[in-house]
Amino acid sequence: MTVAERVKNVVARQLKVKLEDIKPESDFVKDLGADSMASIELVAAFEAEFDIEMDEDAALSVKTVGKAGEFIQHIVDQQQ
């Protein structure tokens, strides 16, 4: 499973949205309904899923699912 697919699975599970409704351009707040608490929980879920540590402020500045995948891929590559 790719990083992008895993990101989508985490988003679907955390935000309780259908997998098919999640697109790379989906905005966490505007399109998927994430509030500030959900966003923080999403960061924690990504860290658990990928066994990485992310800078919370940097992670919370990522607005779309596609950008989250790129952000996480970069961290995974750095932390290997």
Residue pairs with C-beta under 8 A, 6 or more apart in sequence:
1 9
3 50
3 69
3 72
3 73
3 76
4 24
4 66
4 69
6 49
6 50
7 46
7 65
7 68
7 69
7 72
8 19
8 22
8 65
9 19
9 49
10 42
10 45
10 46
10 49
11 17
11 22
11 26
11 28
11 32
11 42
11 65
11 68
12 18
12 19
12 22
13 45
14 38
14 41
14 42
14 45
15 28
15 32
15 33
15 34
15 38
15 42
17 32
17 33
21 32
22 32
22 65
23 65
23 66
24 64
24 65
24 66
24 69
25 64
25 65
25 66
26 32
26 64
26 65
27 63
27 64
28 34
28 39
28 42
28 62
28 63
28 64
28 65
28 68
29 35
29 39
29 63
32 65
34 42
39 60
40 56
40 60
43 54
43 56
43 59
43 60
46 52
46 54
46 59
46 68
46 72
47 53
47 54
50 72
50 75
50 76
52 72
52 75
52 76
52 79
53 75
53 79
54 71
54 72
54 75
58 71
59 71
62 68
62 71
